Amino acid sequence: MTAAGGIFLLAVGAILRYATNIHIQGVSLRIIGLILMIAGLAVLIIALWQWVVWSRRSRQHVVIDDRPEVREPPRY
């Protein structure tokens, strides 16, 4: 999952926890919403951690050669 997946889980969990008043016997939508919000937060943290690790790996040390180029005159 990516950061977008984590945000999606957070949003769905918040909707289930705070914006619904549907009652299903044997199922607590408030608890399901809380579980989804915790899972979304965990996915966001993992995605950010992976982003930091991968950004460190992608950095390359570039050596720039600033010395002037020496060209010999053409031989005829």
C-alpha positions in Angstrom: 0.0 0.0 0.0 1.0 3.5 -0.6 0.4 6.8 1.2 -2.8 7.2 -0.8 -4.0 3.8 0.6 -3.3 5.0 4.1 -5.2 8.2 3.6 -8.1 6.2 2.1 -8.2 3.9 5.2 -8.1 6.9 7.5 -11.0 8.6 5.7 -13.2 5.5 5.6 -12.4 4.8 9.2 -13.3 8.3 10.3 -16.5 8.1 8.3 -17.5 4.8 10.0 -16.5 6.1 13.4 -17.9 9.6 13.4 -20.4 10.1 10.6 -22.6 7.0 10.7 -25.4 6.2 13.0 -26.3 2.8 11.5 -26.7 0.0 14.0 -26.1 -3.5 13.0 -26.6 -6.2 15.5 -23.4 -7.9 16.6 -21.2 -5.4 14.6 -19.8 -2.2 16.1 -19.1 0.3 13.3 -17.3 2.6 15.8 -14.8 -0.2 16.5 -14.4 -1.1 12.8 -13.8 2.6 12.1 -11.2 2.9 14.8 -9.4 -0.2 13.5 -9.4 1.2 10.0 -8.0 4.5 11.3 -5.2 2.8 13.2 -4.4 0.7 10.1 -4.4 3.8 7.9 -2.0 5.6 10.3 0.3 2.5 10.3 0.3 2.4 6.5 1.1 6.1 6.3 4.0 5.7 8.7 5.4 2.7 6.7 5.0 4.6 3.4 6.8 7.7 4.8 9.6 5.5 6.2 10.0 3.7 2.8 10.1 7.1 1.0 12.9 8.3 3.3 14.9 5.1 2.9 14.5 5.1 -0.9 15.3 8.8 -1.2 18.7 8.1 0.5 19.5 5.3 -1.9 18.6 7.3 -5.0 21.1 10.1 -4.2 24.2 9.7 -6.3 27.4 11.5 -5.8 28.2 13.3 -9.0 31.7 14.5 -9.6 31.9 17.5 -11.8 35.1 18.1 -13.7 35.6 21.8 -13.9 39.0 21.6 -15.6 39.2 23.4 -18.9 39.3 21.1 -21.9 42.6 21.1 -23.7 42.3 20.7 -27.5 45.2 20.2 -29.8 45.1 22.0 -33.1 44.2 19.8 -36.0 47.0 18.2 -38.0 46.9 18.8 -41.8 
